[in-house]
Amino acid sequence: MNNTSNFIDFREDIYVALYRRWLIVDILGRDKKDNFVLTMQKGALFDYLLKNPKDMHSFLVSFDRLHENSPYEDILYKNDAEFGSYQDVSEFLQSMLVLEAAGYIEVKNIGLDFFIASKKLLVEIKTAQVDSWKTSLSLLKPLVGKSLNILQKNCLR
C-alpha cells in the first residue's frame, strides 16, 4: 500500500491559500503613496514563490535581496515550475474573486492590467508559517515595481 496517496499538501487547503493570497495583496498591493501596484499576474507569481521556498530563495538571490548562503526551509511537496506553474494565474484569480466578493480586496482595471489591493483586515493569524511569509513578502516588496518579464525570467534561475 502506498502511503504517499494520503499525503495532503497543506498549501492548497482553501483557507490557507485564501489567507496566504490575501496577505500577498495586503502587504504588496499598495505603495507608500497608497497607489495600486500589484497586478494579478505578479500576485500569482509571488504566491507561487511563497509556496516554494527553494524557488523563493533563488529568486531573492537573483535580485540580491538575499545572500546565496542564507538558510531556507525546503518543503516535501512537488515543484512543477518547469511546466510553467509559476505563470498560472487561474487559482490566484479565483481566490481574488472570493476575497473581492467578501469585501476584503479591491480590484481596479488600469490600462490593460488588473490591480489588486486590500480593503479591510482579516483576522491576524500568528504562526511560524505566517511569520515566514511576512518576512519573504517584506523582501519582495521592493521588487513589485519591476516588470513581469523580468520577474518571470528570474523565477527559473
MDAnalysis code that builds the backbone (N, CA, C; Angstrom):
import MDAnalysis as mda
import numpy as np

u = mda.Universe.empty(471, n_residues=157, atom_resindex=np.repeat(np.arange(157), 3), trajectory=True)
u.add_TopologyAttr("name", ["N", "CA", "C"] * 157)
u.add_TopologyAttr("resid", np.arange(1, 158))
u.add_TopologyAttr("resname", ["MET", "ASN", "ASN", "THR", "SER", "ASN", "PHE", "ILE", "ASP", "PHE", "ARG", "GLU", "ASP", "ILE", "TYR", "VAL", "ALA", "LEU", "TYR", "ARG", "ARG", "TRP", "LEU", "ILE", "VAL", "ASP", "ILE", "LEU", "GLY", "ARG", "ASP", "LYS", "LYS", "ASP", "ASN", "PHE", "VAL", "LEU", "THR", "MET", "GLN", "LYS", "GLY", "ALA", "LEU", "PHE", "ASP", "TYR", "LEU", "LEU", "LYS", "ASN", "PRO", "LYS", "ASP", "MET", "HIS", "SER", "PHE", "LEU", "VAL", "SER", "PHE", "ASP", "ARG", "LEU", "HIS", "GLU", "ASN", "SER", "PRO", "TYR", "GLU", "ASP", "ILE", "LEU", "TYR", "LYS", "ASN", "ASP", "ALA", "GLU", "PHE", "GLY", "SER", "TYR", "GLN", "ASP", "VAL", "SER", "GLU", "PHE", "LEU", "GLN", "SER", "MET", "LEU", "VAL", "LEU", "GLU", "ALA", "ALA", "GLY", "TYR", "ILE", "GLU", "VAL", "LYS", "ASN", "ILE", "GLY", "LEU", "ASP", "PHE", "PHE", "ILE", "ALA", "SER", "LYS", "LYS", "LEU", "LEU", "VAL", "GLU", "ILE", "LYS", "THR", "ALA", "GLN", "VAL", "ASP", "SER", "TRP", "LYS", "THR", "SER", "LEU", "SER", "LEU", "LEU", "LYS", "PRO", "LEU", "VAL", "GLY", "LYS", "SER", "LEU", "ASN", "ILE", "LEU", "GLN", "LYS", "ASN", "CYS", "LEU", "ARG"])
u.atoms.positions = np.array([
    [0.847, -1.193, 0.000],
    [0.000, 0.000, 0.000],
    [0.885, 1.246, 0.000],
    [0.551, 2.173, -0.821],
    [1.327, 3.387, -0.972],
    [0.778, 4.473, -0.043],
    [1.568, 4.890, 0.938],
    [1.128, 5.897, 1.910],
    [1.184, 7.308, 1.359],
    [1.918, 7.520, 0.257],
    [2.016, 8.876, -0.270],
    [0.696, 9.361, -0.858],
    [-0.210, 8.456, -1.196],
    [-1.502, 8.889, -1.739],
    [-2.344, 9.609, -0.684],
    [-2.051, 9.393, 0.583],
    [-2.771, 10.055, 1.668],
    [-2.090, 11.338, 2.124],
    [-1.015, 11.701, 1.472],
    [-0.234, 12.873, 1.838],
    [-0.926, 14.116, 1.297],
    [-1.301, 15.026, 2.155],
    [-2.040, 16.225, 1.755],
    [-1.108, 17.429, 1.742],
    [-1.148, 18.183, 0.669],
    [-0.358, 19.396, 0.529],
    [-1.128, 20.538, 1.205],
    [-0.677, 20.941, 2.391],
    [-1.388, 21.974, 3.156],
    [-1.467, 23.291, 2.401],
    [-0.539, 23.527, 1.474],
    [-0.505, 24.802, 0.759],
    [-1.753, 25.007, -0.087],
    [-2.423, 23.927, -0.459],
    [-3.601, 24.021, -1.313],
    [-4.908, 24.002, -0.537],
    [-4.863, 23.860, 0.788],
    [-6.075, 23.973, 1.591],
    [-6.694, 25.333, 1.296],
    [-7.979, 25.353, 1.044],
    [-8.652, 26.572, 0.591],
    [-8.461, 27.741, 1.563],
    [-8.535, 27.479, 2.853],
    [-8.411, 28.572, 3.826],
    [-6.971, 29.049, 3.957],
    [-6.028, 28.130, 3.884],
    [-4.606, 28.505, 3.904],
    [-4.289, 29.333, 2.663],
    [-4.739, 28.856, 1.511],
    [-4.484, 29.563, 0.254],
    [-5.120, 30.955, 0.258],
    [-6.364, 31.060, 0.720],
    [-7.022, 32.364, 0.767],
    [-6.277, 33.331, 1.681],
    [-5.862, 32.859, 2.845],
    [-5.149, 33.747, 3.767],
    [-3.799, 34.157, 3.187],
    [-3.056, 33.198, 2.621],
    [-1.747, 33.492, 2.028],
    [-1.903, 34.520, 0.908],
    [-2.894, 34.328, 0.076],
    [-3.097, 35.228, -1.059],
    [-3.581, 36.604, -0.601],
    [-4.440, 36.632, 0.419],
    [-4.847, 37.930, 0.964],
    [-3.634, 38.649, 1.546],
    [-2.755, 37.919, 2.228],
    [-1.558, 38.506, 2.825],
    [-0.673, 39.131, 1.754],
    [-0.530, 38.460, 0.622],
    [0.240, 38.999, -0.501],
    [-0.351, 40.339, -0.934],
    [-1.657, 40.365, -1.107],
    [-2.333, 41.584, -1.552],
    [-2.232, 42.676, -0.495],
    [-2.383, 42.312, 0.770],
    [-2.326, 43.292, 1.845],
    [-0.946, 43.937, 1.956],
    [0.101, 43.137, 1.850],
    [1.463, 43.658, 2.031],
    [2.013, 44.304, 0.767],
    [1.701, 43.739, -0.397],
    [2.312, 44.214, -1.638],
    [1.390, 45.049, -2.521],
    [0.120, 45.160, -2.183],
    [-0.861, 45.784, -3.064],
    [-0.711, 47.272, -3.315],
    [-0.206, 48.002, -2.341],
    [-0.107, 49.461, -2.486],
    [1.307, 49.943, -2.174],
    [1.676, 51.059, -2.808],
    [2.968, 51.664, -2.495],
    [2.793, 52.662, -1.339],
    [3.853, 53.391, -1.031],
    [3.817, 54.336, 0.090],
    [2.834, 55.477, -0.136],
    [2.540, 55.769, -1.400],
    [1.593, 56.840, -1.735],
    [0.170, 56.313, -1.864],
    [-0.046, 55.057, -1.480],
    [-1.350, 54.403, -1.498],
    [-1.859, 54.094, -2.911],
    [-0.947, 54.067, -3.890],
    [-1.301, 53.700, -5.257],
    [-1.324, 52.178, -5.396],
    [-2.209, 51.675, -6.231],
    [-2.241, 50.247, -6.538],
    [-0.999, 49.901, -7.354],
    [-0.249, 48.876, -6.936],
    [0.969, 48.499, -7.659],
    [1.050, 47.012, -7.989],
    [0.179, 46.211, -7.404],
    [0.248, 44.760, -7.598],
    [-0.769, 44.305, -8.636],
    [-0.286, 43.689, -9.726],
    [-1.185, 43.146, -10.739],
    [-1.540, 41.703, -10.379],
    [-2.576, 41.193, -11.004],
    [-2.977, 39.800, -10.785],
    [-1.823, 38.850, -11.105],
    [-1.138, 39.099, -12.236],
    [-0.063, 38.208, -12.654],
    [1.090, 38.207, -11.650],
    [1.457, 39.370, -11.162],
    [2.532, 39.438, -10.169],
    [2.095, 38.796, -8.865],
    [0.856, 39.008, -8.474],
    [0.343, 38.377, -7.264],
    [0.415, 36.865, -7.354],
    [0.036, 36.315, -8.507],
    [0.097, 34.859, -8.711],
    [1.539, 34.364, -8.675],
    [2.459, 35.127, -9.257],
    [3.877, 34.749, -9.222],
    [4.395, 34.744, -7.793],
    [4.066, 35.771, -7.022],
    [4.529, 35.836, -5.635],
    [3.890, 34.738, -4.788],
    [2.655, 34.373, -5.109],
    [2.007, 33.259, -4.417],
    [2.772, 31.964, -4.699],
    [3.117, 31.750, -5.952],
    [3.915, 30.569, -6.312],
    [5.218, 30.546, -5.494],
    [5.880, 31.691, -5.412],
    [7.153, 31.750, -4.690],
    [6.975, 31.453, -3.199],
    [5.905, 31.975, -2.599],
    [5.663, 31.690, -1.180],
    [5.437, 30.199, -0.946],
    [4.824, 29.537, -1.907],
    [4.550, 28.099, -1.770],
    [5.796, 27.245, -2.004],
    [6.827, 27.827, -2.595],
    [8.026, 27.076, -2.966],
    [9.277, 27.786, -2.448],
    [9.633, 27.547, -1.183],
    [10.730, 28.279, -0.544],
    [12.074, 28.186, -1.275],
    [12.367, 27.064, -1.882],
    [13.643, 26.938, -2.610],
    [13.662, 27.892, -3.797],
    [12.555, 27.963, -4.519],
    [12.466, 28.900, -5.643],
    [12.469, 30.338, -5.149],
    [11.810, 30.603, -4.019],
    [11.813, 31.941, -3.429],
    [13.248, 32.349, -3.099],
    [13.987, 31.431, -2.502],
    [15.376, 31.712, -2.136],
    [16.195, 32.061, -3.379],
    [16.105, 31.249, -4.415],
    [16.845, 31.505, -5.657],
    [16.423, 32.832, -6.291],
    [15.129, 33.104, -6.262],
    [14.582, 34.340, -6.815],
    [15.159, 35.555, -6.076],
    [15.127, 35.519, -4.757],
    [15.629, 36.651, -3.970],
    [17.137, 36.813, -4.128],
    [17.865, 35.711, -4.262],
    [19.316, 35.769, -4.509],
    [19.575, 36.439, -5.859],
    [18.769, 36.111, -6.870],
    [18.972, 36.678, -8.207],
    [18.791, 38.196, -8.225],
    [18.032, 38.728, -7.291],
    [17.819, 40.177, -7.181],
    [18.656, 40.791, -6.054],
    [19.613, 40.031, -5.530],
    [20.486, 40.492, -4.433],
    [19.700, 40.917, -3.196],
    [18.552, 40.280, -2.965],
    [17.772, 40.547, -1.757],
    [18.179, 39.603, -0.635],
    [18.845, 38.497, -0.998],
    [19.374, 37.521, -0.037],
    [20.752, 37.075, -0.499],
    [21.557, 36.639, 0.448],
    [22.846, 36.045, 0.113],
    [22.616, 34.580, -0.241],
    [23.394, 34.077, -1.162],
    [23.221, 32.701, -1.624],
    [23.295, 31.672, -0.508],
    [24.084, 31.961, 0.527],
    [24.240, 31.018, 1.645],
    [23.176, 31.185, 2.727],
    [22.221, 32.072, 2.522],
    [21.147, 32.258, 3.501],
    [20.358, 30.958, 3.634],
    [20.032, 30.582, 4.851],
    [19.270, 29.331, 5.027],
    [17.811, 29.493, 4.612],
    [17.216, 28.399, 4.224],
    [15.785, 28.366, 3.938],
    [15.283, 26.981, 4.269],
    [13.993, 26.896, 4.551],
    [13.371, 25.605, 4.837],
    [12.710, 25.100, 3.577],
    [13.190, 23.969, 3.079],
    [12.585, 23.391, 1.898],
    [11.334, 22.618, 2.307],
    [10.528, 22.255, 1.349],
    [9.308, 21.503, 1.626],
    [9.357, 20.170, 0.901],
    [8.516, 19.261, 1.313],
    [8.495, 17.916, 0.750],
    [7.605, 17.786, -0.476],
    [6.922, 18.851, -0.850],
    [5.940, 18.771, -1.912],
    [6.578, 18.969, -3.276],
    [5.847, 18.603, -4.290],
    [6.337, 18.729, -5.655],
    [6.440, 20.193, -6.062],
    [7.311, 20.415, -7.001],
    [7.500, 21.725, -7.577],
    [7.448, 21.527, -9.085],
    [6.487, 22.141, -9.750],
    [6.355, 21.946, -11.181],
    [6.615, 23.229, -11.964],
    [7.627, 23.978, -11.541],
    [7.968, 25.233, -12.207],
    [8.346, 25.017, -13.655],
    [9.008, 23.890, -13.938],
    [9.427, 23.653, -15.313],
    [8.235, 23.482, -16.251],
    [7.053, 23.251, -15.710],
    [5.855, 23.139, -16.522],
    [5.070, 24.452, -16.559],
    [5.671, 25.533, -16.084],
    [5.046, 26.848, -16.152],
    [4.090, 27.176, -15.029],
    [4.122, 26.421, -13.937],
    [3.170, 26.688, -12.848],
    [3.355, 28.076, -12.249],
    [4.537, 28.654, -12.379],
    [4.762, 29.992, -11.839],
    [4.027, 31.049, -12.667],
    [3.520, 30.669, -13.844],
    [2.774, 31.594, -14.685],
    [1.267, 31.393, -14.591],
    [0.822, 30.356, -13.897],
    [-0.603, 30.052, -13.806],
    [-1.294, 31.034, -12.863],
    [-2.288, 31.709, -13.377],
    [-2.987, 32.744, -12.622],
    [-4.369, 32.274, -12.177],
    [-4.857, 31.154, -12.709],
    [-6.256, 30.770, -12.522],
    [-6.659, 30.584, -11.053],
    [-5.895, 29.844, -10.266],
    [-6.260, 29.636, -8.861],
    [-6.153, 30.930, -8.060],
    [-5.131, 31.721, -8.357],
    [-4.979, 33.009, -7.685],
    [-6.168, 33.909, -8.023],
    [-6.562, 33.932, -9.280],
    [-7.695, 34.740, -9.714],
    [-8.986, 34.305, -9.025],
    [-9.210, 32.995, -8.901],
    [-10.398, 32.503, -8.203],
    [-10.422, 32.993, -6.755],
    [-9.257, 32.951, -6.105],
    [-9.174, 33.446, -4.725],
    [-9.463, 34.938, -4.655],
    [-8.989, 35.683, -5.636],
    [-9.232, 37.127, -5.645],
    [-10.724, 37.417, -5.810],
    [-11.403, 36.617, -6.610],
    [-12.844, 36.803, -6.777],
    [-13.593, 36.529, -5.478],
    [-13.183, 35.495, -4.752],
    [-13.805, 35.180, -3.458],
    [-13.538, 36.310, -2.467],
    [-12.289, 36.772, -2.399],
    [-11.929, 37.837, -1.455],
    [-12.610, 39.161, -1.815],
    [-12.756, 39.434, -3.113],
    [-13.438, 40.660, -3.522],
    [-14.926, 40.585, -3.171],
    [-15.537, 39.443, -3.419],
    [-16.959, 39.275, -3.102],
    [-17.216, 39.426, -1.604],
    [-16.248, 39.019, -0.785],
    [-16.384, 39.136, 0.665],
    [-15.997, 40.526, 1.162],
    [-15.507, 41.391, 0.266],
    [-15.172, 42.760, 0.644],
    [-13.784, 42.945, 1.217],
    [-12.899, 41.967, 1.054],
    [-11.563, 42.066, 1.637],
    [-10.540, 42.708, 0.710],
    [-10.794, 42.665, -0.583],
    [-9.864, 43.286, -1.524],
    [-10.637, 44.125, -2.529],
    [-9.896, 44.953, -3.221],
    [-10.446, 45.802, -4.266],
    [-9.671, 45.513, -5.550],
    [-10.363, 45.417, -6.649],
    [-9.744, 45.177, -7.951],
    [-10.003, 46.396, -8.823],
    [-8.937, 46.908, -9.469],
    [-9.069, 48.064, -10.363],
    [-8.471, 47.708, -11.712],
    [-9.177, 48.074, -12.757],
    [-8.656, 47.915, -14.108],
    [-7.986, 49.228, -14.491],
    [-6.664, 49.162, -14.708],
    [-5.910, 50.343, -15.117],
    [-5.166, 49.962, -16.391],
    [-5.554, 50.567, -17.486],
    [-4.962, 50.199, -18.778],
    [-5.341, 48.771, -19.122],
    [-4.335, 47.959, -19.408],
    [-4.571, 46.562, -19.767],
    [-4.442, 45.611, -18.581],
    [-4.081, 46.131, -17.416],
    [-3.841, 45.285, -16.248],
    [-4.934, 45.428, -15.198],
    [-5.082, 44.371, -14.406],
    [-5.965, 44.402, -13.241],
    [-5.091, 44.452, -12.001],
    [-5.274, 45.498, -11.205],
    [-4.501, 45.703, -9.986],
    [-5.360, 45.345, -8.789],
    [-4.699, 44.884, -7.725],
    [-5.407, 44.449, -6.522],
    [-4.777, 45.056, -5.283],
    [-5.622, 45.381, -4.321],
    [-5.156, 45.892, -3.026],
    [-6.201, 45.522, -1.979],
    [-5.774, 45.440, -0.734],
    [-6.711, 45.052, 0.326],
    [-7.570, 46.242, 0.738],
    [-8.776, 45.926, 1.196],
    [-9.722, 46.931, 1.671],
    [-9.860, 46.891, 3.181],
    [-9.894, 45.670, 3.733],
    [-10.041, 45.558, 5.178],
    [-9.242, 44.360, 5.667],
    [-8.968, 44.367, 6.950],
    [-8.126, 43.331, 7.540],
    [-8.886, 42.045, 7.802],
    [-8.180, 40.969, 7.604],
    [-8.666, 39.670, 8.044],
    [-8.181, 39.463, 9.474],
    [-8.616, 38.427, 10.096],
    [-8.120, 38.088, 11.430],
    [-6.627, 37.813, 11.319],
    [-5.847, 38.386, 12.229],
    [-4.405, 38.137, 12.189],
    [-4.113, 36.760, 12.775],
    [-3.382, 35.986, 12.009],
    [-3.004, 34.640, 12.429],
    [-1.533, 34.658, 12.801],
    [-1.232, 34.138, 13.967],
    [0.151, 34.132, 14.448],
    [0.669, 32.698, 14.470],
    [1.427, 32.360, 13.421],
    [2.099, 31.063, 13.349],
    [3.480, 31.287, 12.751],
    [4.332, 30.299, 12.885],
    [5.670, 30.389, 12.297],
    [5.571, 30.505, 10.773],
    [4.605, 29.811, 10.174],
    [4.440, 29.861, 8.718],
    [4.043, 31.257, 8.251],
    [3.114, 31.875, 8.932],
    [2.687, 33.226, 8.560],
    [3.832, 34.209, 8.756],
    [4.592, 34.063, 9.839],
    [5.762, 34.923, 10.055],
    [6.771, 34.762, 8.927],
    [6.967, 33.543, 8.471],
    [7.875, 33.279, 7.356],
    [7.375, 33.950, 6.082],
    [6.073, 33.847, 5.823],
    [5.502, 34.507, 4.647],
    [5.686, 36.019, 4.732],
    [5.448, 36.591, 5.902],
    [5.595, 38.045, 6.060],
    [7.026, 38.488, 5.817],
    [7.985, 37.716, 6.301],
    [9.400, 38.029, 6.079],
    [9.716, 37.987, 4.593],
    [9.270, 36.931, 3.921],
    [9.507, 36.812, 2.477],
    [8.855, 37.957, 1.711],
    [7.637, 38.315, 2.088],
    [6.941, 39.401, 1.402],
    [7.631, 40.737, 1.619],
    [8.213, 40.946, 2.791],
    [8.951, 42.198, 3.024],
    [10.180, 42.267, 2.119],
    [10.778, 41.112, 1.824],
    [11.918, 41.075, 0.902],
    [11.466, 41.275, -0.552],
    [10.251, 40.882, -0.858],
    [9.712, 41.040, -2.211],
    [9.193, 42.446, -2.491],
    [8.819, 43.174, -1.455],
    [8.176, 44.487, -1.611],
    [8.909, 45.410, -2.601],
    [10.233, 45.545, -2.520],
    [10.914, 46.437, -3.475],
    [10.887, 45.935, -4.925],
    [10.508, 44.686, -5.132],
    [10.517, 44.110, -6.479],
    [9.177, 44.226, -7.198],
    [8.142, 44.659, -6.501],
    [6.801, 44.740, -7.097],
    [6.789, 45.664, -8.312],
    [7.599, 46.699, -8.297],
    [7.631, 47.662, -9.391],
    [8.334, 47.168, -10.642],
    [9.019, 46.051, -10.575],
    [9.721, 45.513, -11.743],
    [8.709, 44.910, -12.723],
    [9.107, 44.849, -13.977],
    [8.202, 44.310, -14.991],
    [7.983, 42.816, -14.771],
    [6.845, 42.335, -15.222],
    [6.513, 40.923, -15.092],
    [7.533, 40.057, -15.833],
    [7.999, 40.516, -16.992],
    [9.000, 39.749, -17.747],
    [10.280, 39.546, -16.951],
    [10.750, 40.586, -16.314],
    [11.973, 40.485, -15.510],
    [11.754, 39.558, -14.333],
    [10.615, 39.677, -13.674],
    [10.315, 38.809, -12.535],
    [10.239, 37.352, -12.960],
    [9.544, 37.072, -14.053],
    [9.413, 35.690, -14.520],
    [10.743, 35.117, -14.983],
    [11.550, 35.953, -15.629],
    [12.863, 35.490, -16.096],
    [13.726, 35.031, -14.917],
    [13.643, 35.750, -13.807],
    [14.444, 35.412, -12.629],
    [13.825, 34.279, -11.810],
    [12.610, 33.901, -12.128],
    [11.928, 32.863, -11.378],
    [12.527, 31.476, -11.640],
    [13.086, 31.272, -12.811],
    [13.609, 29.946, -13.169],
    [15.119, 29.857, -13.097],
    [15.785, 30.780, -12.467],
    [17.239, 30.703, -12.336],
    [17.648, 29.608, -11.429],
])
